[in-house]
Amino acid sequence: MDLMHWLRPWEFSPTLIALFILAAWLFLRGTRKHHVTLARQILFWSGFVLVYLSLHTHVDYYAERMFFVHRIQHLVLHHLGPLLIMGAYPGQVMRAGLPLRARVWLRDYRRSFSGRFITGLLTNKILVPFLFVFLVLFWLLPTIQFYSMLDWRLYRLMNWSVVISGFMYWNLILDRRPYVAPTLTAKTWIGRFFQWTIASGSPAVLSPGARIISPIITMLPQMIVGAVITFTTTDIYPLFDLCGRALPMSAVTDQSIGGLTMWIPAAMVETFGLLFALGTMMRLSAKGRQKTGRQMREMRLAQQQLKAV
């Protein structure tokens, strides 16, 4: 097969093409208004290309017919691609690429109740990590996997859900801003707990410590499931035999390589995110920008005393 054959979409999607063109246009316009370092541009375009190649080329054909290719595809869509793109911090750049009227509308909408609700939902510190793990494991259930690979609507929903959850998760973990814990006003510990799950920090949603711990928590279930799939000696996903495997490989071998892909490379990507979060915490502490719990309590007490006066 030549290169053009590989790059030709297996299932052409005008919506997908439009979204990629829009994202590239906004980022390019934004780089003309904001100084974006070469390293950030390389991160963005590397992730951009990887996500496109995984979604809209003949890679998709092999992902539908080989379990291990399917797992490599989701490794890119869920872990590596979003990690690279969010590591470039494209949000501010892409907002700058919007026309003035669109920027004003977006600013005003984010201040509205519905805008604040959606922002809070997409950055919720409990929901986002949960979805990051749940969606990977949910689509791996044999029955769910069977129907999602046969129905093109479920197949696209599966791919897009892991991409979006990846962007949401790495947006929280790679945040380099300091954290100030929200003020909890509930009287009971149950009320404070529920208030804590909803309220986000400022300006970062997660504390530096939580950004380090979260990848450890989210990688463990994926590693366990990957190890189980790797060492299983029966065919869990007969769908790939039903559709016809694209490569001459036994079902158990295909399954073992796929489980190994989920077990080790995916964990390595999350470890990189963990190390990045650790570096952020050390940087904030060295610059004195991250207050300790005691300092934050003293600051709140002073603010309450000022309000009382």
Secondary structure, DSSP 8 states (H G I E B T S, - for coil): --HHHHHS-SS--HHHHHHHHHHHHHHHHHHHHS---HHHHHHHHHHHHHHHHHHSSTHHHHHTT-HHHHHHHHIIIIIIHHHHHHHT-HHHHHHHTS-HHHHHHHHHHHHSHHHHHHHHHHT-TTHHHHHHHHHHHHTTSHHHHHHHHH-HHHHHHHHHHHHHHHHHHHHHHT--S-EE------SSHHHHHHHHHH---EESSS-HHHHHHHHHHHHHHHHHHHHHHHH--S-S-THHHHH--SSS--HHHHHHHHHHHHHTHHHHHHHHHHHHHHHHHHHHHHHT-S--HHHHHHHHHHHHHHHH-
